[in-house]
């Protein structure tokens, strides 16, 4: 796929998705960090349901620590892997207080040093909270990248590196959410909605469901 075609794809996605933002509810970088940690192998809808009750009570490292692990679990027990996530969040909050004055750090290295934060979570926070040109390759972006031919790769890191290199500069900040939302609602895993896809004629996918 050439440079012009990629630009056309992202221009069309940007036109079709005029407000490409995360569907996780948050009001601070710390709330976003907690929501993203909770979202691993869970739906944004499920996370939002839990944080709707949690954040009014505890939305800072100290107030979450004040809840304690058992108290925190009461709010997140509807989310998959809540025991592990709860333990990680407690450790994460303590480290933020000990090393970052309770603030969310703005470097990948510092973010990935936090419990429960891997490369993907760090990329989401860097992009969404701080406007960095990072692309967190989740299952949707991995699928869209390989299907369309935008950036084919055998693993998420390979796809991430190609996207960061090839996504047009004018779209690099929004590319993460444009691709997630396209994958979540149009280029879905089973029976992709090719007939209503804005980039259907630019896509390399051989299994298109178009009459």
VMD Tcl script that draws the C-alpha trace (Angstrom):
set ca {
  {0.00 0.00 0.00}
  {1.43 3.38 -0.99}
  {1.55 6.71 0.82}
  {-1.31 8.27 -1.16}
  {-3.64 5.37 -0.46}
  {-2.92 5.49 3.27}
  {-3.65 9.21 3.30}
  {-6.92 8.63 1.48}
  {-7.91 5.94 3.99}
  {-7.24 8.15 7.01}
  {-8.90 11.17 5.37}
  {-12.05 9.10 4.88}
  {-11.95 7.65 8.39}
  {-11.53 11.14 9.84}
  {-14.52 12.36 7.86}
  {-16.64 9.38 8.92}
  {-15.56 9.61 12.59}
  {-15.44 13.35 13.36}
  {-14.92 12.89 17.10}
  {-12.32 10.12 17.49}
  {-12.00 9.81 21.27}
  {-11.87 6.99 23.77}
  {-15.16 5.52 24.94}
  {-13.78 5.18 28.46}
  {-15.20 7.82 30.81}
  {-12.61 9.92 32.62}
  {-11.94 13.50 33.67}
  {-8.26 13.40 34.71}
  {-5.15 11.61 33.53}
  {-5.25 9.50 36.69}
  {-8.84 8.42 36.05}
  {-7.86 7.51 32.49}
  {-4.90 5.45 33.74}
  {-7.10 3.50 36.15}
  {-9.81 2.98 33.51}
  {-7.29 1.68 30.97}
  {-5.74 -0.71 33.51}
  {-9.24 -2.02 34.27}
  {-10.11 -2.34 30.57}
  {-7.64 -5.15 29.83}
  {-9.71 -8.11 28.61}
  {-12.86 -6.19 29.53}
  {-15.29 -3.94 27.67}
  {-15.27 -0.15 27.93}
  {-18.95 -0.35 28.84}
  {-18.22 -2.66 31.75}
  {-15.37 -0.45 32.97}
  {-17.50 2.69 32.73}
  {-20.21 1.03 34.80}
  {-17.70 0.33 37.57}
  {-15.88 3.67 37.48}
  {-19.19 5.54 37.52}
  {-19.47 4.41 41.14}
  {-15.75 4.34 41.99}
  {-14.54 7.74 40.80}
  {-16.99 9.89 42.80}
  {-15.66 8.14 45.92}
  {-11.99 7.65 44.99}
  {-10.27 9.23 42.00}
  {-6.79 10.01 43.31}
  {-3.95 7.71 44.37}
  {-4.49 8.56 48.03}
  {-8.26 8.10 48.07}
  {-7.94 4.72 46.36}
  {-5.31 3.67 48.89}
  {-7.67 4.82 51.63}
  {-10.27 2.37 50.28}
  {-7.80 -0.48 50.69}
  {-7.69 -3.52 48.44}
  {-10.90 -5.06 49.74}
  {-12.72 -1.74 49.46}
  {-11.50 -1.23 45.90}
  {-12.56 -4.73 44.90}
  {-16.15 -3.96 45.88}
  {-16.24 -1.36 43.10}
  {-14.47 -3.39 40.41}
  {-15.68 -6.92 41.13}
  {-17.88 -6.94 38.02}
  {-14.78 -6.60 35.82}
  {-12.76 -9.61 34.68}
  {-9.52 -10.34 36.54}
  {-10.56 -7.87 39.24}
  {-8.40 -9.50 41.92}
  {-5.20 -9.02 39.93}
  {-6.23 -5.60 38.65}
  {-7.13 -4.46 42.16}
  {-3.77 -5.52 43.56}
  {-1.95 -3.79 40.70}
  {-3.92 -0.58 41.16}
  {-3.04 -0.44 44.86}
  {0.67 -0.90 44.02}
  {0.38 1.63 41.20}
  {-1.16 4.25 43.48}
  {1.52 3.78 46.11}
  {4.27 4.22 43.52}
  {2.65 7.36 42.15}
  {2.70 8.85 45.64}
  {6.20 7.64 46.45}
  {7.89 8.62 43.19}
  {5.68 11.07 41.28}
  {3.96 13.25 43.89}
  {0.71 11.52 43.02}
  {0.87 12.62 39.39}
  {0.70 10.40 36.30}
  {4.14 10.39 34.64}
  {4.44 11.42 31.02}
  {7.12 9.04 29.77}
  {6.71 5.48 28.53}
  {9.50 4.21 30.79}
  {7.92 5.63 33.94}
  {4.44 4.47 32.98}
  {5.57 0.93 32.21}
  {7.27 0.79 35.62}
  {3.82 1.01 37.23}
  {2.09 -2.24 38.24}
  {-0.39 -3.43 35.64}
  {0.85 -1.04 32.97}
  {2.30 -2.55 29.82}
  {3.24 -1.00 26.51}
  {-0.34 -0.84 25.23}
  {-1.68 0.87 28.36}
  {1.24 3.30 28.36}
  {0.56 4.16 24.72}
  {-3.12 4.83 25.41}
  {-2.29 7.18 28.29}
  {0.46 8.97 26.37}
  {-1.82 9.51 23.37}
  {-5.15 10.21 25.05}
  {-4.06 12.15 28.13}
  {-0.94 13.87 26.83}
  {-1.41 14.09 23.05}
  {1.65 12.02 22.17}
  {1.78 10.40 18.68}
  {1.58 6.85 20.01}
  {-0.61 4.02 18.73}
  {-1.69 1.33 21.15}
  {-2.31 -1.76 19.05}
  {-5.26 -3.61 20.55}
  {-7.23 -6.41 18.92}
  {-9.23 -3.95 16.78}
  {-6.22 -2.06 15.44}
  {-4.32 -5.29 14.82}
  {-7.26 -6.64 12.80}
  {-7.87 -3.44 10.83}
  {-4.17 -2.99 10.06}
  {-3.77 -6.51 8.71}
  {-7.12 -6.72 6.93}
  {-6.90 -3.43 5.10}
  {-3.22 -3.72 4.31}
  {-2.41 -0.51 6.18}
  {0.29 -2.23 8.22}
  {0.60 -5.99 8.11}
  {2.43 -7.71 10.94}
  {2.59 -10.98 12.84}
  {2.51 -9.32 16.26}
  {1.31 -6.10 17.85}
  {4.75 -4.51 18.14}
  {5.46 -5.06 14.46}
  {2.14 -3.46 13.54}
  {2.71 -0.58 15.97}
  {6.12 0.25 14.52}
  {4.80 0.20 10.96}
  {1.82 2.38 11.82}
  {3.98 4.95 13.62}
  {6.16 5.10 10.51}
  {3.42 5.08 7.88}
  {0.38 6.90 9.30}
  {0.15 10.36 7.68}
  {1.43 13.06 10.05}
  {-1.83 15.01 9.92}
  {-3.64 11.97 11.38}
  {-1.02 10.53 13.75}
  {-2.62 11.89 16.95}
  {-6.11 10.60 16.09}
  {-5.07 7.41 14.27}
  {-5.33 5.27 17.41}
  {-8.97 6.10 18.04}
  {-9.95 6.28 14.38}
  {-8.81 2.68 13.89}
  {-10.27 1.38 17.15}
  {-13.70 2.86 16.43}
  {-13.60 1.65 12.83}
  {-12.72 -1.85 14.05}
  {-15.29 -1.81 16.83}
  {-18.27 -0.77 14.71}
  {-17.51 -1.43 11.04}
  {-14.52 -3.72 10.49}
  {-15.73 -6.15 13.14}
  {-14.17 -9.56 13.69}
  {-16.99 -11.65 12.24}
  {-18.94 -10.54 9.20}
  {-17.32 -7.11 8.76}
  {-19.76 -4.46 7.58}
  {-18.06 -3.88 4.26}
  {-21.22 -2.58 2.56}
  {-21.29 0.43 4.88}
  {-17.52 0.89 5.05}
  {-16.15 4.25 3.95}
  {-12.84 2.73 2.86}
  {-14.17 -0.45 1.24}
  {-12.75 0.27 -2.22}
  {-9.32 1.08 -0.73}
  {-9.11 -2.02 1.44}
  {-7.03 -5.07 0.48}
  {-9.20 -7.56 2.39}
  {-10.00 -10.50 0.13}
  {-13.00 -11.68 2.15}
  {-15.15 -8.60 1.68}
  {-18.85 -9.10 2.32}
  {-20.07 -6.89 -0.51}
  {-22.76 -7.89 -2.98}
}
mol new
graphics top color blue
foreach p $ca { graphics top sphere $p radius 0.5 }
foreach p [lrange $ca 0 end-1] q [lrange $ca 1 end] { graphics top cylinder $p $q radius 0.2 }
display resetview
